[in-house]
Structure formats: structure tokens, C-alpha cells
Amino acid sequence: MKAWTLLGADGRPYPSPAPGTLGGHRTSRIYGRLDCPTALRAIARGGYVKERVFFLDAATAQAAGYRPCARCMKDAYREWKAHRE
């Protein structure tokens, strides 16, 4: 059985039998869809990969201190931003 490494709500990695549904960037503390055009461009340029983390869901990513991507998760980002003001 394959195991994936995901980040939990406490921000610590753990082995998971299921792959993550969202990817994040450890330094910028942003998470988004795995097919995010911004993340895919950064990966294609050779960056981002060393800082990439994965989450099971958005609630876990937010609990770990990450915010939604403004590009691929526009509605979630607007909601997150509205609650910060």
C-alpha cells in the first residue's frame, strides 16, 4: 500500500493512505488546487517543489495556518480575506 505524506491541522507531517486533494507552499503559507496554474508554472520553472506540501482538505490547510490561493480558489480566498478585515 502506498503512503503519502500530508500536513495535519497542527502543521506536522503524517503518513496517509490517501493522497492529498490540495497542495500548498510552506514558505508563503498558501494552499490551492493541485492543478493551480500559478503553482504549475512555478514547478515548470524549477521552483516551488522543495517547499510543496499537501493537505487532505481545505479545513486542515486553514487549521495549519495556510490561506486559500487567490488564483485557483477565488471564492475561498474572498471569504478568507473578508474575515481578516
PDB file with one MODEL, atoms N, CA, C and O in Angstrom:
MODEL        1
ATOM      1  N   MET A   1       0.844  -1.183   0.000  1.00  0.00           N
ATOM      2  CA  MET A   1       0.000   0.000   0.000  1.00  0.00           C
ATOM      3  C   MET A   1       0.887   1.244   0.000  1.00  0.00           C
ATOM      4  O   MET A   1       1.821   1.347   0.795  1.00  0.00           O
ATOM      5  N   LYS A   2       0.591   2.180  -0.890  1.00  0.00           N
ATOM      6  CA  LYS A   2       1.343   3.436  -0.985  1.00  0.00           C
ATOM      7  C   LYS A   2       0.912   4.370   0.135  1.00  0.00           C
ATOM      8  O   LYS A   2      -0.263   4.436   0.497  1.00  0.00           O
ATOM      9  N   ALA A   3       1.881   5.086   0.670  1.00  0.00           N
ATOM     10  CA  ALA A   3       1.571   6.092   1.691  1.00  0.00           C
ATOM     11  C   ALA A   3       2.028   7.453   1.190  1.00  0.00           C
ATOM     12  O   ALA A   3       3.099   7.582   0.599  1.00  0.00           O
ATOM     13  N   TRP A   4       1.226   8.440   1.427  1.00  0.00           N
ATOM     14  CA  TRP A   4       1.554   9.820   1.073  1.00  0.00           C
ATOM     15  C   TRP A   4       1.844  10.573   2.363  1.00  0.00           C
ATOM     16  O   TRP A   4       1.357  10.204   3.432  1.00  0.00           O
ATOM     17  N   THR A   5       2.629  11.613   2.257  1.00  0.00           N
ATOM     18  CA  THR A   5       2.911  12.450   3.415  1.00  0.00           C
ATOM     19  C   THR A   5       2.099  13.728   3.284  1.00  0.00           C
ATOM     20  O   THR A   5       2.268  14.488   2.330  1.00  0.00           O
ATOM     21  N   LEU A   6       1.230  13.955   4.236  1.00  0.00           N
ATOM     22  CA  LEU A   6       0.373  15.135   4.263  1.00  0.00           C
ATOM     23  C   LEU A   6       0.697  15.948   5.506  1.00  0.00           C
ATOM     24  O   LEU A   6       1.329  15.448   6.437  1.00  0.00           O
ATOM     25  N   LEU A   7       0.258  17.211   5.517  1.00  0.00           N
ATOM     26  CA  LEU A   7       0.366  18.017   6.731  1.00  0.00           C
ATOM     27  C   LEU A   7      -0.966  17.970   7.441  1.00  0.00           C
ATOM     28  O   LEU A   7      -2.023  18.033   6.814  1.00  0.00           O
ATOM     29  N   GLY A   8      -0.907  17.858   8.760  1.00  0.00           N
ATOM     30  CA  GLY A   8      -2.109  17.855   9.558  1.00  0.00           C
ATOM     31  C   GLY A   8      -2.473  19.250  10.019  1.00  0.00           C
ATOM     32  O   GLY A   8      -1.771  20.211   9.706  1.00  0.00           O
ATOM     33  N   ALA A   9      -3.562  19.371  10.758  1.00  0.00           N
ATOM     34  CA  ALA A   9      -4.021  20.657  11.264  1.00  0.00           C
ATOM     35  C   ALA A   9      -2.984  21.316  12.170  1.00  0.00           C
ATOM     36  O   ALA A   9      -2.980  22.537  12.328  1.00  0.00           O
ATOM     37  N   ASP A  10      -2.112  20.514  12.759  1.00  0.00           N
ATOM     38  CA  ASP A  10      -1.063  21.061  13.619  1.00  0.00           C
ATOM     39  C   ASP A  10       0.174  21.478  12.826  1.00  0.00           C
ATOM     40  O   ASP A  10       1.163  21.923  13.409  1.00  0.00           O
ATOM     41  N   GLY A  11       0.123  21.335  11.496  1.00  0.00           N
ATOM     42  CA  GLY A  11       1.240  21.717  10.645  1.00  0.00           C
ATOM     43  C   GLY A  11       2.363  20.700  10.580  1.00  0.00           C
ATOM     44  O   GLY A  11       3.410  20.968   9.990  1.00  0.00           O
ATOM     45  N   ARG A  12       2.159  19.539  11.177  1.00  0.00           N
ATOM     46  CA  ARG A  12       3.191  18.496  11.186  1.00  0.00           C
ATOM     47  C   ARG A  12       2.855  17.425  10.156  1.00  0.00           C
ATOM     48  O   ARG A  12       1.684  17.109   9.946  1.00  0.00           O
ATOM     49  N   PRO A  13       3.879  16.865   9.511  1.00  0.00           N
ATOM     50  CA  PRO A  13       3.650  15.822   8.510  1.00  0.00           C
ATOM     51  C   PRO A  13       3.200  14.508   9.144  1.00  0.00           C
ATOM     52  O   PRO A  13       3.584  14.176  10.265  1.00  0.00           O
ATOM     53  N   TYR A  14       2.387  13.778   8.409  1.00  0.00           N
ATOM     54  CA  TYR A  14       1.963  12.443   8.844  1.00  0.00           C
ATOM     55  C   TYR A  14       1.739  11.570   7.606  1.00  0.00           C
ATOM     56  O   TYR A  14       1.394  12.088   6.544  1.00  0.00           O
ATOM     57  N   PRO A  15       1.931  10.253   7.730  1.00  0.00           N
ATOM     58  CA  PRO A  15       1.675   9.355   6.595  1.00  0.00           C
ATOM     59  C   PRO A  15       0.172   9.153   6.426  1.00  0.00           C
ATOM     60  O   PRO A  15      -0.564   9.027   7.404  1.00  0.00           O
ATOM     61  N   SER A  16      -0.262   9.126   5.193  1.00  0.00           N
ATOM     62  CA  SER A  16      -1.683   8.961   4.904  1.00  0.00           C
ATOM     63  C   SER A  16      -1.868   7.888   3.837  1.00  0.00           C
ATOM     64  O   SER A  16      -1.092   7.833   2.884  1.00  0.00           O
ATOM     65  N   PRO A  17      -2.882   7.036   3.978  1.00  0.00           N
ATOM     66  CA  PRO A  17      -3.157   6.050   2.936  1.00  0.00           C
ATOM     67  C   PRO A  17      -3.821   6.700   1.716  1.00  0.00           C
ATOM     68  O   PRO A  17      -3.879   6.093   0.646  1.00  0.00           O
ATOM     69  N   ALA A  18      -4.325   7.938   1.875  1.00  0.00           N
ATOM     70  CA  ALA A  18      -4.981   8.660   0.780  1.00  0.00           C
ATOM     71  C   ALA A  18      -4.126   9.848   0.361  1.00  0.00           C
ATOM     72  O   ALA A  18      -3.505  10.495   1.204  1.00  0.00           O
ATOM     73  N   PRO A  19      -4.091  10.138  -0.937  1.00  0.00           N
ATOM     74  CA  PRO A  19      -3.323  11.302  -1.380  1.00  0.00           C
ATOM     75  C   PRO A  19      -4.009  12.601  -0.973  1.00  0.00           C
ATOM     76  O   PRO A  19      -5.209  12.623  -0.701  1.00  0.00           O
ATOM     77  N   GLY A  20      -3.245  13.670  -0.933  1.00  0.00           N
ATOM     78  CA  GLY A  20      -3.819  14.974  -0.630  1.00  0.00           C
ATOM     79  C   GLY A  20      -4.681  15.459  -1.783  1.00  0.00           C
ATOM     80  O   GLY A  20      -4.473  15.071  -2.933  1.00  0.00           O
ATOM     81  N   THR A  21      -5.639  16.301  -1.473  1.00  0.00           N
ATOM     82  CA  THR A  21      -6.502  16.873  -2.501  1.00  0.00           C
ATOM     83  C   THR A  21      -6.099  18.303  -2.818  1.00  0.00           C
ATOM     84  O   THR A  21      -6.552  18.876  -3.809  1.00  0.00           O
ATOM     85  N   LEU A  22      -5.238  18.889  -1.964  1.00  0.00           N
ATOM     86  CA  LEU A  22      -4.785  20.266  -2.141  1.00  0.00           C
ATOM     87  C   LEU A  22      -3.286  20.336  -1.925  1.00  0.00           C
ATOM     88  O   LEU A  22      -2.725  19.579  -1.132  1.00  0.00           O
ATOM     89  N   GLY A  23      -2.644  21.248  -2.634  1.00  0.00           N
ATOM     90  CA  GLY A  23      -1.216  21.469  -2.449  1.00  0.00           C
ATOM     91  C   GLY A  23      -0.989  22.824  -1.813  1.00  0.00           C
ATOM     92  O   GLY A  23      -1.812  23.730  -1.947  1.00  0.00           O
ATOM     93  N   GLY A  24       0.124  22.960  -1.124  1.00  0.00           N
ATOM     94  CA  GLY A  24       0.444  24.230  -0.503  1.00  0.00           C
ATOM     95  C   GLY A  24       1.914  24.558  -0.647  1.00  0.00           C
ATOM     96  O   GLY A  24       2.721  23.718  -1.044  1.00  0.00           O
ATOM     97  N   HIS A  25       2.245  25.788  -0.318  1.00  0.00           N
ATOM     98  CA  HIS A  25       3.634  26.252  -0.358  1.00  0.00           C
ATOM     99  C   HIS A  25       4.023  26.632   1.065  1.00  0.00           C
ATOM    100  O   HIS A  25       3.459  27.554   1.655  1.00  0.00           O
ATOM    101  N   ARG A  26       5.000  25.903   1.605  1.00  0.00           N
ATOM    102  CA  ARG A  26       5.398  26.050   3.005  1.00  0.00           C
ATOM    103  C   ARG A  26       5.828  27.474   3.356  1.00  0.00           C
ATOM    104  O   ARG A  26       5.489  27.963   4.434  1.00  0.00           O
ATOM    105  N   THR A  27       6.563  28.150   2.477  1.00  0.00           N
ATOM    106  CA  THR A  27       7.081  29.475   2.787  1.00  0.00           C
ATOM    107  C   THR A  27       6.004  30.553   2.727  1.00  0.00           C
ATOM    108  O   THR A  27       5.918  31.393   3.623  1.00  0.00           O
ATOM    109  N   SER A  28       5.189  30.534   1.685  1.00  0.00           N
ATOM    110  CA  SER A  28       4.162  31.571   1.538  1.00  0.00           C
ATOM    111  C   SER A  28       2.899  31.261   2.332  1.00  0.00           C
ATOM    112  O   SER A  28       2.061  32.141   2.528  1.00  0.00           O
ATOM    113  N   ARG A  29       2.754  30.023   2.791  1.00  0.00           N
ATOM    114  CA  ARG A  29       1.582  29.583   3.572  1.00  0.00           C
ATOM    115  C   ARG A  29       0.278  29.747   2.784  1.00  0.00           C
ATOM    116  O   ARG A  29      -0.746  30.172   3.317  1.00  0.00           O
ATOM    117  N   ILE A  30       0.355  29.392   1.488  1.00  0.00           N
ATOM    118  CA  ILE A  30      -0.810  29.439   0.605  1.00  0.00           C
ATOM    119  C   ILE A  30      -1.114  28.013   0.151  1.00  0.00           C
ATOM    120  O   ILE A  30      -0.195  27.241  -0.124  1.00  0.00           O
ATOM    121  N   TYR A  31      -2.402  27.657   0.072  1.00  0.00           N
ATOM    122  CA  TYR A  31      -2.786  26.343  -0.458  1.00  0.00           C
ATOM    123  C   TYR A  31      -3.755  26.532  -1.612  1.00  0.00           C
ATOM    124  O   TYR A  31      -4.443  27.549  -1.701  1.00  0.00           O
ATOM    125  N   GLY A  32      -3.801  25.542  -2.495  1.00  0.00           N
ATOM    126  CA  GLY A  32      -4.715  25.601  -3.623  1.00  0.00           C
ATOM    127  C   GLY A  32      -4.891  24.243  -4.271  1.00  0.00           C
ATOM    128  O   GLY A  32      -4.410  23.223  -3.778  1.00  0.00           O
ATOM    129  N   ARG A  33      -5.591  24.260  -5.382  1.00  0.00           N
ATOM    130  CA  ARG A  33      -5.847  23.021  -6.120  1.00  0.00           C
ATOM    131  C   ARG A  33      -4.547  22.471  -6.680  1.00  0.00           C
ATOM    132  O   ARG A  33      -3.601  23.221  -6.921  1.00  0.00           O
ATOM    133  N   LEU A  34      -4.500  21.178  -6.884  1.00  0.00           N
ATOM    134  CA  LEU A  34      -3.306  20.550  -7.443  1.00  0.00           C
ATOM    135  C   LEU A  34      -3.064  20.964  -8.889  1.00  0.00           C
ATOM    136  O   LEU A  34      -1.942  20.851  -9.382  1.00  0.00           O
ATOM    137  N   ASP A  35      -4.098  21.441  -9.575  1.00  0.00           N
ATOM    138  CA  ASP A  35      -3.949  21.896 -10.958  1.00  0.00           C
ATOM    139  C   ASP A  35      -3.873  23.421 -11.069  1.00  0.00           C
ATOM    140  O   ASP A  35      -4.141  23.974 -12.136  1.00  0.00           O
ATOM    141  N   CYS A  36      -3.516  24.093  -9.997  1.00  0.00           N
ATOM    142  CA  CYS A  36      -3.431  25.558  -9.982  1.00  0.00           C
ATOM    143  C   CYS A  36      -2.433  26.036 -11.039  1.00  0.00           C
ATOM    144  O   CYS A  36      -1.280  25.606 -11.028  1.00  0.00           O
ATOM    145  N   PRO A  37      -2.852  26.910 -11.944  1.00  0.00           N
ATOM    146  CA  PRO A  37      -1.944  27.384 -12.989  1.00  0.00           C
ATOM    147  C   PRO A  37      -0.706  28.096 -12.426  1.00  0.00           C
ATOM    148  O   PRO A  37       0.389  27.955 -12.970  1.00  0.00           O
ATOM    149  N   THR A  38      -0.872  28.840 -11.368  1.00  0.00           N
ATOM    150  CA  THR A  38       0.261  29.558 -10.776  1.00  0.00           C
ATOM    151  C   THR A  38       1.286  28.576 -10.221  1.00  0.00           C
ATOM    152  O   THR A  38       2.483  28.728 -10.462  1.00  0.00           O
ATOM    153  N   ALA A  39       0.832  27.583  -9.489  1.00  0.00           N
ATOM    154  CA  ALA A  39       1.747  26.581  -8.925  1.00  0.00           C
ATOM    155  C   ALA A  39       2.405  25.763 -10.030  1.00  0.00           C
ATOM    156  O   ALA A  39       3.602  25.484  -9.969  1.00  0.00           O
ATOM    157  N   LEU A  40       1.635  25.380 -11.030  1.00  0.00           N
ATOM    158  CA  LEU A  40       2.195  24.576 -12.121  1.00  0.00           C
ATOM    159  C   LEU A  40       3.264  25.352 -12.893  1.00  0.00           C
ATOM    160  O   LEU A  40       4.261  24.771 -13.321  1.00  0.00           O
ATOM    161  N   ARG A  41       3.063  26.662 -13.072  1.00  0.00           N
ATOM    162  CA  ARG A  41       4.087  27.485 -13.732  1.00  0.00           C
ATOM    163  C   ARG A  41       5.363  27.532 -12.906  1.00  0.00           C
ATOM    164  O   ARG A  41       6.464  27.419 -13.446  1.00  0.00           O
ATOM    165  N   ALA A  42       5.215  27.702 -11.587  1.00  0.00           N
ATOM    166  CA  ALA A  42       6.386  27.741 -10.707  1.00  0.00           C
ATOM    167  C   ALA A  42       7.130  26.406 -10.741  1.00  0.00           C
ATOM    168  O   ALA A  42       8.361  26.382 -10.763  1.00  0.00           O
ATOM    169  N   ILE A  43       6.404  25.319 -10.744  1.00  0.00           N
ATOM    170  CA  ILE A  43       7.016  23.992 -10.807  1.00  0.00           C
ATOM    171  C   ILE A  43       7.751  23.815 -12.135  1.00  0.00           C
ATOM    172  O   ILE A  43       8.861  23.284 -12.163  1.00  0.00           O
ATOM    173  N   ALA A  44       7.141  24.254 -13.227  1.00  0.00           N
ATOM    174  CA  ALA A  44       7.758  24.129 -14.549  1.00  0.00           C
ATOM    175  C   ALA A  44       9.057  24.927 -14.639  1.00  0.00           C
ATOM    176  O   ALA A  44       9.971  24.544 -15.370  1.00  0.00           O
ATOM    177  N   ARG A  45       9.143  26.033 -13.901  1.00  0.00           N
ATOM    178  CA  ARG A  45      10.364  26.846 -13.892  1.00  0.00           C
ATOM    179  C   ARG A  45      11.431  26.261 -12.978  1.00  0.00           C
ATOM    180  O   ARG A  45      12.554  26.762 -12.927  1.00  0.00           O
ATOM    181  N   GLY A  46      11.083  25.209 -12.263  1.00  0.00           N
ATOM    182  CA  GLY A  46      12.060  24.551 -11.401  1.00  0.00           C
ATOM    183  C   GLY A  46      11.998  24.987  -9.948  1.00  0.00           C
ATOM    184  O   GLY A  46      12.819  24.555  -9.139  1.00  0.00           O
ATOM    185  N   GLY A  47      11.069  25.809  -9.616  1.00  0.00           N
ATOM    186  CA  GLY A  47      10.917  26.257  -8.236  1.00  0.00           C
ATOM    187  C   GLY A  47       9.781  25.550  -7.552  1.00  0.00           C
ATOM    188  O   GLY A  47       9.148  24.666  -8.130  1.00  0.00           O
ATOM    189  N   TYR A  48       9.520  25.933  -6.325  1.00  0.00           N
ATOM    190  CA  TYR A  48       8.313  25.533  -5.612  1.00  0.00           C
ATOM    191  C   TYR A  48       8.345  24.112  -5.049  1.00  0.00           C
ATOM    192  O   TYR A  48       7.842  23.886  -3.948  1.00  0.00           O
ATOM    193  N   VAL A  49       8.912  23.165  -5.759  1.00  0.00           N
ATOM    194  CA  VAL A  49       8.801  21.753  -5.387  1.00  0.00           C
ATOM    195  C   VAL A  49       9.360  21.470  -3.989  1.00  0.00           C
ATOM    196  O   VAL A  49       8.753  20.719  -3.226  1.00  0.00           O
ATOM    197  N   LYS A  50      10.490  22.053  -3.650  1.00  0.00           N
ATOM    198  CA  LYS A  50      11.095  21.791  -2.336  1.00  0.00           C
ATOM    199  C   LYS A  50      10.234  22.286  -1.188  1.00  0.00           C
ATOM    200  O   LYS A  50      10.328  21.775  -0.072  1.00  0.00           O
ATOM    201  N   GLU A  51       9.403  23.270  -1.455  1.00  0.00           N
ATOM    202  CA  GLU A  51       8.547  23.851  -0.415  1.00  0.00           C
ATOM    203  C   GLU A  51       7.100  23.362  -0.493  1.00  0.00           C
ATOM    204  O   GLU A  51       6.246  23.847   0.250  1.00  0.00           O
ATOM    205  N   ARG A  52       6.817  22.416  -1.374  1.00  0.00           N
ATOM    206  CA  ARG A  52       5.437  21.964  -1.573  1.00  0.00           C
ATOM    207  C   ARG A  52       5.015  20.997  -0.483  1.00  0.00           C
ATOM    208  O   ARG A  52       5.770  20.106  -0.092  1.00  0.00           O
ATOM    209  N   VAL A  53       3.806  21.185  -0.002  1.00  0.00           N
ATOM    210  CA  VAL A  53       3.191  20.311   0.994  1.00  0.00           C
ATOM    211  C   VAL A  53       1.790  19.956   0.492  1.00  0.00           C
ATOM    212  O   VAL A  53       1.277  20.584  -0.435  1.00  0.00           O
ATOM    213  N   PHE A  54       1.186  18.954   1.106  1.00  0.00           N
ATOM    214  CA  PHE A  54      -0.130  18.502   0.662  1.00  0.00           C
ATOM    215  C   PHE A  54      -1.076  18.376   1.846  1.00  0.00           C
ATOM    216  O   PHE A  54      -0.667  18.059   2.963  1.00  0.00           O
ATOM    217  N   PHE A  55      -2.346  18.632   1.574  1.00  0.00           N
ATOM    218  CA  PHE A  55      -3.385  18.572   2.600  1.00  0.00           C
ATOM    219  C   PHE A  55      -4.526  17.683   2.134  1.00  0.00           C
ATOM    220  O   PHE A  55      -4.795  17.563   0.939  1.00  0.00           O
ATOM    221  N   LEU A  56      -5.185  17.067   3.094  1.00  0.00           N
ATOM    222  CA  LEU A  56      -6.343  16.240   2.778  1.00  0.00           C
ATOM    223  C   LEU A  56      -7.523  17.101   2.348  1.00  0.00           C
ATOM    224  O   LEU A  56      -8.273  16.724   1.447  1.00  0.00           O
ATOM    225  N   ASP A  57      -7.695  18.278   3.000  1.00  0.00           N
ATOM    226  CA  ASP A  57      -8.821  19.150   2.680  1.00  0.00           C
ATOM    227  C   ASP A  57      -8.520  20.590   3.097  1.00  0.00           C
ATOM    228  O   ASP A  57      -7.508  20.866   3.742  1.00  0.00           O
ATOM    229  N   ALA A  58      -9.411  21.494   2.719  1.00  0.00           N
ATOM    230  CA  ALA A  58      -9.221  22.918   2.994  1.00  0.00           C
ATOM    231  C   ALA A  58      -9.265  23.222   4.490  1.00  0.00           C
ATOM    232  O   ALA A  58      -8.509  24.069   4.967  1.00  0.00           O
ATOM    233  N   ALA A  59     -10.123  22.555   5.224  1.00  0.00           N
ATOM    234  CA  ALA A  59     -10.216  22.810   6.663  1.00  0.00           C
ATOM    235  C   ALA A  59      -8.886  22.510   7.357  1.00  0.00           C
ATOM    236  O   ALA A  59      -8.467  23.252   8.246  1.00  0.00           O
ATOM    237  N   THR A  60      -8.236  21.446   6.959  1.00  0.00           N
ATOM    238  CA  THR A  60      -6.939  21.093   7.538  1.00  0.00           C
ATOM    239  C   THR A  60      -5.883  22.125   7.162  1.00  0.00           C
ATOM    240  O   THR A  60      -5.080  22.524   8.005  1.00  0.00           O
ATOM    241  N   ALA A  61      -5.879  22.558   5.910  1.00  0.00           N
ATOM    242  CA  ALA A  61      -4.912  23.561   5.466  1.00  0.00           C
ATOM    243  C   ALA A  61      -5.086  24.861   6.255  1.00  0.00           C
ATOM    244  O   ALA A  61      -4.105  25.460   6.696  1.00  0.00           O
ATOM    245  N   GLN A  62      -6.321  25.286   6.429  1.00  0.00           N
ATOM    246  CA  GLN A  62      -6.571  26.525   7.170  1.00  0.00           C
ATOM    247  C   GLN A  62      -6.205  26.374   8.637  1.00  0.00           C
ATOM    248  O   GLN A  62      -5.659  27.301   9.236  1.00  0.00           O
ATOM    249  N   ALA A  63      -6.497  25.226   9.219  1.00  0.00           N
ATOM    250  CA  ALA A  63      -6.139  24.997  10.625  1.00  0.00           C
ATOM    251  C   ALA A  63      -4.626  25.015  10.813  1.00  0.00           C
ATOM    252  O   ALA A  63      -4.138  25.375  11.885  1.00  0.00           O
ATOM    253  N   ALA A  64      -3.881  24.629   9.779  1.00  0.00           N
ATOM    254  CA  ALA A  64      -2.420  24.628   9.843  1.00  0.00           C
ATOM    255  C   ALA A  64      -1.833  26.014   9.579  1.00  0.00           C
ATOM    256  O   ALA A  64      -0.615  26.191   9.622  1.00  0.00           O
ATOM    257  N   GLY A  65      -2.702  27.005   9.305  1.00  0.00           N
ATOM    258  CA  GLY A  65      -2.243  28.376   9.123  1.00  0.00           C
ATOM    259  C   GLY A  65      -2.023  28.805   7.689  1.00  0.00           C
ATOM    260  O   GLY A  65      -1.346  29.803   7.440  1.00  0.00           O
ATOM    261  N   TYR A  66      -2.585  28.069   6.737  1.00  0.00           N
ATOM    262  CA  TYR A  66      -2.447  28.407   5.323  1.00  0.00           C
ATOM    263  C   TYR A  66      -3.703  29.122   4.847  1.00  0.00           C
ATOM    264  O   TYR A  66      -4.791  28.901   5.377  1.00  0.00           O
ATOM    265  N   ARG A  67      -3.547  29.978   3.848  1.00  0.00           N
ATOM    266  CA  ARG A  67      -4.698  30.676   3.278  1.00  0.00           C
ATOM    267  C   ARG A  67      -4.957  30.175   1.868  1.00  0.00           C
ATOM    268  O   ARG A  67      -4.050  29.642   1.227  1.00  0.00           O
ATOM    269  N   PRO A  68      -6.194  30.337   1.367  1.00  0.00           N
ATOM    270  CA  PRO A  68      -6.513  29.893   0.014  1.00  0.00           C
ATOM    271  C   PRO A  68      -5.787  30.726  -1.047  1.00  0.00           C
ATOM    272  O   PRO A  68      -5.507  31.906  -0.840  1.00  0.00           O
ATOM    273  N   CYS A  69      -5.494  30.102  -2.169  1.00  0.00           N
ATOM    274  CA  CYS A  69      -4.869  30.764  -3.311  1.00  0.00           C
ATOM    275  C   CYS A  69      -5.879  31.713  -3.962  1.00  0.00           C
ATOM    276  O   CYS A  69      -7.032  31.346  -4.189  1.00  0.00           O
ATOM    277  N   ALA A  70      -5.437  32.922  -4.254  1.00  0.00           N
ATOM    278  CA  ALA A  70      -6.314  33.911  -4.877  1.00  0.00           C
ATOM    279  C   ALA A  70      -6.593  33.576  -6.345  1.00  0.00           C
ATOM    280  O   ALA A  70      -7.563  34.076  -6.915  1.00  0.00           O
ATOM    281  N   ARG A  71      -5.769  32.750  -6.951  1.00  0.00           N
ATOM    282  CA  ARG A  71      -5.928  32.430  -8.372  1.00  0.00           C
ATOM    283  C   ARG A  71      -6.861  31.241  -8.601  1.00  0.00           C
ATOM    284  O   ARG A  71      -7.809  31.343  -9.380  1.00  0.00           O
ATOM    285  N   CYS A  72      -6.606  30.128  -7.940  1.00  0.00           N
ATOM    286  CA  CYS A  72      -7.377  28.913  -8.244  1.00  0.00           C
ATOM    287  C   CYS A  72      -8.533  28.673  -7.274  1.00  0.00           C
ATOM    288  O   CYS A  72      -9.374  27.807  -7.515  1.00  0.00           O
ATOM    289  N   MET A  73      -8.577  29.424  -6.193  1.00  0.00           N
ATOM    290  CA  MET A  73      -9.658  29.257  -5.205  1.00  0.00           C
ATOM    291  C   MET A  73     -10.242  30.630  -4.865  1.00  0.00           C
ATOM    292  O   MET A  73     -10.281  31.036  -3.703  1.00  0.00           O
ATOM    293  N   LYS A  74     -10.693  31.331  -5.904  1.00  0.00           N
ATOM    294  CA  LYS A  74     -11.113  32.729  -5.769  1.00  0.00           C
ATOM    295  C   LYS A  74     -12.191  32.940  -4.709  1.00  0.00           C
ATOM    296  O   LYS A  74     -12.089  33.865  -3.903  1.00  0.00           O
ATOM    297  N   ASP A  75     -13.214  32.103  -4.701  1.00  0.00           N
ATOM    298  CA  ASP A  75     -14.298  32.291  -3.727  1.00  0.00           C
ATOM    299  C   ASP A  75     -13.805  32.080  -2.298  1.00  0.00           C
ATOM    300  O   ASP A  75     -14.122  32.865  -1.405  1.00  0.00           O
ATOM    301  N   ALA A  76     -13.032  31.021  -2.087  1.00  0.00           N
ATOM    302  CA  ALA A  76     -12.495  30.750  -0.746  1.00  0.00           C
ATOM    303  C   ALA A  76     -11.550  31.862  -0.314  1.00  0.00           C
ATOM    304  O   ALA A  76     -11.523  32.237   0.859  1.00  0.00           O
ATOM    305  N   TYR A  77     -10.765  32.396  -1.268  1.00  0.00           N
ATOM    306  CA  TYR A  77      -9.854  33.496  -0.949  1.00  0.00           C
ATOM    307  C   TYR A  77     -10.646  34.737  -0.538  1.00  0.00           C
ATOM    308  O   TYR A  77     -10.306  35.376   0.457  1.00  0.00           O
ATOM    309  N   ARG A  78     -11.693  35.090  -1.284  1.00  0.00           N
ATOM    310  CA  ARG A  78     -12.514  36.261  -0.943  1.00  0.00           C
ATOM    311  C   ARG A  78     -13.117  36.121   0.449  1.00  0.00           C
ATOM    312  O   ARG A  78     -13.134  37.073   1.230  1.00  0.00           O
ATOM    313  N   GLU A  79     -13.608  34.930   0.746  1.00  0.00           N
ATOM    314  CA  GLU A  79     -14.193  34.682   2.068  1.00  0.00           C
ATOM    315  C   GLU A  79     -13.126  34.811   3.161  1.00  0.00           C
ATOM    316  O   GLU A  79     -13.362  35.437   4.195  1.00  0.00           O
ATOM    317  N   TRP A  80     -11.959  34.219   2.929  1.00  0.00           N
ATOM    318  CA  TRP A  80     -10.856  34.304   3.891  1.00  0.00           C
ATOM    319  C   TRP A  80     -10.471  35.773   4.115  1.00  0.00           C
ATOM    320  O   TRP A  80     -10.283  36.209   5.251  1.00  0.00           O
ATOM    321  N   LYS A  81     -10.358  36.522   3.021  1.00  0.00           N
ATOM    322  CA  LYS A  81      -9.942  37.925   3.125  1.00  0.00           C
ATOM    323  C   LYS A  81     -10.986  38.764   3.849  1.00  0.00           C
ATOM    324  O   LYS A  81     -10.639  39.640   4.641  1.00  0.00           O
ATOM    325  N   ALA A  82     -12.256  38.503   3.585  1.00  0.00           N
ATOM    326  CA  ALA A  82     -13.330  39.261   4.240  1.00  0.00           C
ATOM    327  C   ALA A  82     -13.318  39.062   5.754  1.00  0.00           C
ATOM    328  O   ALA A  82     -13.669  39.975   6.500  1.00  0.00           O
ATOM    329  N   HIS A  83     -12.920  37.885   6.208  1.00  0.00           N
ATOM    330  CA  HIS A  83     -12.880  37.614   7.647  1.00  0.00           C
ATOM    331  C   HIS A  83     -11.643  38.161   8.323  1.00  0.00           C
ATOM    332  O   HIS A  83     -11.573  38.186   9.552  1.00  0.00           O
ATOM    333  N   ARG A  84     -10.655  38.604   7.540  1.00  0.00           N
ATOM    334  CA  ARG A  84      -9.425  39.161   8.089  1.00  0.00           C
ATOM    335  C   ARG A  84      -9.531  40.659   8.303  1.00  0.00           C
ATOM    336  O   ARG A  84      -8.763  41.229   9.077  1.00  0.00           O
ATOM    337  N   GLU A  85     -10.469  41.300   7.632  1.00  0.00           N
ATOM    338  CA  GLU A  85     -10.588  42.761   7.729  1.00  0.00           C
ATOM    339  C   GLU A  85     -11.427  43.182   8.885  1.00  0.00           C
ATOM    340  O   GLU A  85     -11.623  44.377   9.103  1.00  0.00           O
TER     341      GLU A  85
ENDMDL
END
